[in-house]
Amino acid sequence: MTIQFKTGLMALALLGSTALGAMTAHAADQEISWIYCGDKIDPIHEKYIKEWEGKNPGWKVTPEVVGWEQCQDKATTLAAAGTPVGMAYVGSRTLKEFAQNELIVPVPMTEDEKKSYYPNIVDTVTFNDTQWGVPVAFSTKALYWNKDLFKQAGLDPETPPKTWAEEIAAAKAIKEKTGIAGYGLPAKTFDNTMHQFMHWVYTNNGKVIDGDKIVIDSPEVLAALQAYKDITPYSVEGATAYEQNEIRAIFLDGKVGMIQAGSGAAARLKDTKINWGVAALPLGPSAKGEGTLLITDSLAVFKGTGVEDKAIEFAKFITSPGPQGEYELQGGAGLTPLRPSPKVDEFVKADPSWKPFIDGIAFGGPEPLFTDYKGFQNSIIEMVQSVVTGKAEPADALKKAAGEIEAFK
């Protein structure tokens, strides 16, 4: 059953496609069109496209490279207009919205396929016990700290905080003893503000949604929001002016004591004079183990092309352990591996800075899947901003957000 869209890319696509709504078009026989996000096709994907075509005579995979800013918009607009591509690279957060509007088909996984991934990753593409995409890219976060600033503040430069309480205390010491911000808290009106908060939720055994039940108004999530309030005085001033990459730039300039960031920060830090370390994200009082938000992008197979089954076959091939492992572990890719393997073990042994990004997976959680994902995202951003600016107390802000996101599930 098709639902009414309220916000987000899907609404914009439908508004712009009224005249095309009655049109139907099918991909050419024996061709799988693929909207591929980025500046160019990765050579590893080119290699495996040719290999798959060689094993499937008469079939051709036709990628169309679209820049990151327009990539998902284009896939959405074409699908809503009735002229879908065979498959597209999408943020897994959008799969529920696509599925409930009957624009994509399920991509069910066998038990063996599910077990091949690290824990909880399959959850990023699952709702109603069905998988709606195949993970193709994965990221996690860890804590970076400036060892010199720790030392200047009288802290052990080789011992990062392991709990929120230690993290807040370290931020306070750095701010008071060096005059430099102890922590980089991004709270700009930007999607990453929600992502950053979800890392705190998942390092305290919290949840936002359980099935179709909103469970965000819980002691675990309230504790995360309270920790945000507690660390704000020792963070960068004017947190609502900064998003993740801007905070990272401040850290790279030696002007903040700690940040949570992805593996890309490590690559950049290796070219600086910063004396840094990276460790698992600190844990809240209810944590069961190291956690992080598990963010995946996926290959979604669109409905109405006539090549759905073959597109599913190709999507599973290009993301299978061999091709996917080679794609992830190439130099500079910056992707957290989706699956454990001896090659991953060798990779981490050669570069130990990767270890915390993998250790956090076991107790991590997925981006919550909402029908109106942008509505959910905006409610969380507003909640965070109201707390860090002092306009609302954590309990009140959380209750308000919980009521709002009921409408978005």
C-alpha positions in Angstrom: 0.0 0.0 0.0 1.4 3.4 -1.0 1.7 5.9 1.8 1.7 9.7 1.7 5.1 11.3 1.9 5.6 14.1 4.4 9.2 15.2 4.0 12.5 14.2 2.5 13.8 13.2 -0.9 10.8 11.1 -1.8 8.3 13.9 -1.4 10.4 16.2 -3.7 10.7 13.4 -6.2 6.9 12.9 -6.4 6.2 16.6 -6.6 8.4 16.8 -9.6 7.1 13.7 -11.4 3.4 14.2 -11.6 3.4 14.4 -15.4 5.5 11.2 -15.6 3.5 9.2 -13.1 1.6 7.2 -15.7 4.7 6.3 -17.6 6.2 2.9 -17.3 9.6 1.9 -18.6 11.7 -1.2 -18.3 15.4 -1.6 -18.5 16.5 -3.1 -21.8 16.5 -6.9 -21.8 19.7 -8.3 -20.4 20.9 -5.0 -19.0 21.2 -3.9 -15.4 21.5 -0.2 -15.0 23.3 0.9 -11.8 23.3 4.4 -10.3 26.9 4.5 -8.9 27.7 7.3 -6.4 31.0 9.1 -6.6 33.4 10.7 -9.1 34.4 7.6 -10.9 33.9 3.8 -10.8 36.4 2.1 -8.5 38.8 -0.1 -10.5 38.0 -3.1 -8.3 34.3 -2.8 -9.2 35.2 -2.4 -12.9 37.2 -5.7 -12.6 34.4 -7.6 -11.0 31.7 -6.2 -13.3 33.7 -7.7 -16.2 34.1 -11.0 -14.4 30.4 -11.3 -13.7 29.5 -10.4 -17.3 31.9 -13.1 -18.4 30.1 -15.7 -16.3 26.6 -14.4 -17.5 26.7 -14.2 -21.3 24.1 -11.8 -22.8 24.0 -9.7 -19.6 25.5 -6.3 -19.2 25.9 -4.1 -16.1 25.7 -0.4 -17.0 26.9 1.9 -14.2 26.0 5.6 -14.4 28.4 7.7 -12.2 26.5 10.4 -10.3 28.1 12.8 -7.7 27.4 12.1 -4.1 25.1 15.2 -3.7 22.8 14.2 -6.5 23.1 10.4 -6.4 20.3 9.4 -4.2 18.0 12.2 -5.5 18.3 10.8 -9.0 17.5 7.2 -8.0 14.5 8.4 -6.0 13.2 10.7 -8.7 13.4 8.0 -11.4 11.8 5.4 -9.2 8.9 7.7 -8.2 8.4 8.6 -11.8 8.0 5.0 -12.9 11.3 4.9 -14.8 13.5 3.0 -12.3 17.1 1.9 -12.7 18.0 -1.7 -12.1 19.8 -0.9 -8.8 21.3 2.1 -7.0 23.7 2.9 -4.2 21.6 4.4 -1.4 21.9 5.1 2.3 20.5 2.2 4.1 18.5 4.6 6.3 16.2 5.2 3.3 15.3 1.5 2.6 12.2 1.5 4.8 10.8 4.5 2.9 11.5 3.0 -0.5 10.0 -0.4 0.5 6.8 0.9 2.0 6.2 2.9 -1.1 6.8 -0.3 -3.2 9.7 1.1 -5.1 12.2 -1.6 -4.3 12.1 -5.4 -3.9 13.3 -7.5 -1.0 16.8 -8.9 -1.2 16.5 -11.8 1.3 19.6 -13.3 2.8 20.2 -16.9 3.7 21.2 -17.7 7.3 24.8 -18.4 6.0 24.9 -15.0 4.3 23.7 -13.3 7.5 26.3 -15.1 9.6 29.1 -14.0 7.3 28.8 -10.4 8.5 29.9 -8.9 11.7 27.1 -8.7 14.3 24.2 -6.3 13.9 25.2 -5.2 10.3 22.3 -7.1 8.7 20.0 -5.1 11.0 20.9 -1.9 9.0 19.0 -3.3 6.0 16.3 -5.2 7.8 12.7 -4.4 8.9 9.7 -6.7 9.3 12.3 -9.5 9.3 13.1 -8.9 5.6 16.3 -7.5 4.0 15.8 -4.7 1.6 19.3 -4.1 0.4 22.8 -5.5 0.3 25.4 -3.6 2.4 28.2 -2.2 0.2 29.9 0.4 2.5 30.3 0.5 6.2 31.6 3.0 8.8 32.0 3.1 12.5 33.5 5.7 14.9 36.2 5.8 17.6 37.6 8.3 20.1 40.7 10.3 19.1 42.7 12.2 21.7 45.5 14.7 21.7 48.2 13.2 23.9 50.1 16.5 24.3 46.9 18.3 25.5 46.3 15.4 27.9 49.8 15.8 29.3 49.5 19.6 29.6 46.3 19.1 31.6 48.0 16.7 34.0 46.4 13.6 32.5 48.1 10.4 31.5 48.7 10.9 27.7 48.7 7.1 27.1 45.4 6.4 28.8 42.3 7.5 27.0 39.0 7.7 28.9 37.0 4.5 29.0 33.8 5.8 30.4 31.6 8.9 29.9 32.5 10.1 33.4 36.2 9.9 32.6 35.7 11.6 29.2 33.8 14.5 30.8 36.4 14.8 33.6 39.2 14.8 31.0 37.5 17.5 28.9 37.0 19.6 32.0 40.7 19.3 32.9 41.9 20.2 29.4 39.6 23.2 29.2 40.5 24.5 32.7 44.2 23.9 32.6 45.0 24.7 29.0 42.2 27.0 27.9 41.7 24.8 24.9 38.4 23.0 24.3 38.5 19.5 25.8 35.9 17.9 23.5 34.6 18.6 20.0 30.8 18.3 20.0 29.2 19.0 16.6 25.6 20.2 16.8 25.0 22.0 13.5 21.8 21.5 11.6 23.3 18.6 9.6 22.7 14.9 9.5 25.9 14.0 11.3 24.6 15.7 14.5 22.1 12.9 14.7 24.7 10.3 13.9 27.1 11.6 16.6 24.3 11.5 19.2 23.5 7.9 18.2 27.0 6.8 19.0 26.3 7.9 22.6 23.0 6.0 22.6 24.7 2.8 21.5 27.5 3.1 24.0 24.9 3.0 26.7 22.8 0.1 25.5 20.0 2.5 24.3 17.6 2.2 21.4 15.3 4.5 19.5 12.9 2.1 17.9 12.1 -1.5 18.6 10.0 -3.0 15.8 7.3 -0.4 15.4 7.5 0.8 19.0 9.3 4.1 19.8 11.5 3.5 22.9 13.8 6.5 22.8 12.3 8.0 26.0 14.3 5.6 28.2 16.8 6.0 31.1 19.6 4.9 28.7 19.0 7.6 26.1 18.3 10.2 28.8 21.7 9.5 30.3 23.2 10.1 26.9 21.5 13.5 26.5 22.5 14.4 30.1 26.1 13.6 29.2 25.8 16.0 26.3 24.7 18.7 28.6 27.5 17.9 31.1 30.3 18.0 28.5 29.1 21.1 26.6 30.8 23.6 28.9 34.2 22.0 28.1 33.5 21.5 24.4 34.1 23.9 21.5 32.2 27.1 21.9 29.1 27.5 19.8 28.6 23.8 19.0 25.6 24.5 16.8 28.0 26.2 14.3 30.0 23.0 13.6 29.5 19.7 11.8 31.7 16.6 12.0 34.3 17.6 9.4 34.7 21.1 10.8 35.3 19.6 14.3 37.8 17.2 12.8 39.7 20.2 11.2 39.9 21.8 14.6 41.4 18.6 16.0 43.9 18.4 13.2 44.9 21.9 14.1 45.6 20.9 17.7 42.8 23.0 19.1 40.6 20.4 20.8 41.4 17.5 23.1 39.1 14.8 22.0 36.7 14.0 19.1 34.8 11.0 17.9 35.4 10.4 14.2 35.8 7.8 11.6 38.9 6.1 10.2 39.5 8.9 7.7 40.8 11.1 10.6 43.6 8.6 11.2 44.7 8.9 7.6 44.8 12.7 7.8 46.6 12.7 11.2 49.4 10.6 9.9 50.5 13.7 7.9 50.4 16.1 10.8 52.6 16.7 13.9 49.8 15.9 16.3 50.7 13.4 18.9 47.5 11.4 18.9 45.9 8.2 19.9 42.6 6.4 18.9 40.6 4.1 21.1 37.1 2.6 21.5 34.3 5.1 22.3 33.9 5.6 26.0 31.0 3.8 27.6 27.9 5.0 29.5 26.8 3.5 32.8 24.4 1.0 31.2 26.8 -0.3 28.5 27.2 -4.0 28.0 30.4 -3.6 25.9 32.1 -1.4 23.3 29.5 0.1 20.9 29.1 2.5 18.0 26.5 3.5 15.5 26.7 1.2 12.5 26.2 3.2 9.3 25.9 1.3 6.0 25.2 2.2 2.4 23.5 -0.4 0.3 22.6 -1.6 -3.1 18.9 -1.4 -3.5 17.1 -3.3 -6.3 14.3 -1.3 -7.8 10.9 -2.7 -8.8 9.5 -2.7 -12.3 12.5 -3.1 -14.4 12.0 -6.8 -15.4 15.6 -7.6 -14.3 15.0 -7.7 -10.6 16.2 -11.3 -10.0 19.4 -10.8 -12.0 20.1 -7.5 -10.3 19.8 -9.2 -6.9 22.3 -11.9 -8.2 24.7 -9.2 -9.3 24.3 -7.1 -6.1 25.1 -10.2 -4.0 28.1 -11.1 -6.2 29.7 -7.6 -6.2 29.3 -7.5 -2.3 30.4 -11.1 -1.7 33.4 -11.7 0.5 36.0 -11.8 -2.3 35.1 -8.6 -4.2 33.9 -6.7 -1.2 37.0 -7.6 0.9 39.3 -6.4 -1.9 37.3 -3.2 -2.3 37.3 -2.4 1.5 40.9 -3.2 2.2 42.5 -1.3 -0.6 44.7 1.6 0.5 42.9 4.7 1.4 39.4 3.3 1.0 38.6 4.2 4.6 35.8 1.7 5.0 35.3 -0.5 8.0 35.1 -4.2 6.9 31.7 -5.7 6.8 32.9 -9.2 7.5 35.6 -10.9 9.6 38.3 -12.7 7.8 42.0 -13.6 8.0 42.7 -10.8 5.6 41.0 -8.3 8.0 43.1 -9.7 10.9 46.3 -9.1 8.8 45.1 -5.6 7.9 44.5 -4.7 11.6 47.8 -6.2 12.6 49.6 -4.0 10.1 47.7 -0.9 11.2 46.5 -1.2 14.8 44.6 2.1 14.6 41.8 0.1 12.9 41.2 -2.1 15.9 38.7 0.2 17.8 36.6 0.7 14.7 36.1 -3.1 14.6 35.8 -3.7 18.3 32.8 -1.3 18.6 30.7 -3.4 16.2 29.8 -6.2 18.7 27.5 -4.0 20.8 26.8 -1.4 18.1 23.4 -0.6 16.6 22.0 0.4 13.2 20.7 3.7 12.0 17.0 3.5 13.0 14.8 2.8 9.9 11.9 5.3 9.6 9.4 5.9 6.9 10.1 9.6 7.1 13.8 9.4 7.9 14.4 13.1 7.5 11.6 13.9 9.9 13.2 11.7 12.5 16.6 13.1 11.9 15.4 16.7 12.3 13.7 15.9 15.6 16.9 14.5 17.0 18.9 17.5 15.8 16.5 19.9 17.4 16.6 17.9 20.6 20.4 18.0 20.8 20.5 21.7 19.9 18.0 22.6 22.6 20.1 20.9 25.2 23.5 22.1 24.2 22.2 25.7 23.9 20.5 25.5 27.3 17.0 26.1 25.9 15.7 22.8 27.3 16.5 20.3 30.0 17.4 16.8 28.8 14.2 15.1 30.1 11.9 17.7 28.6 13.8 17.7 25.2 13.7 13.9 25.1 10.0 13.6 25.8 9.3 16.2 23.1 11.4 14.3 20.5 9.8 11.0 21.4 6.4 12.4 20.8 7.4 13.9 17.4 9.0 10.8 16.0 5.9 8.7 16.6 4.6 10.3 13.4 7.7 9.3 11.4 7.9 5.5 12.0 
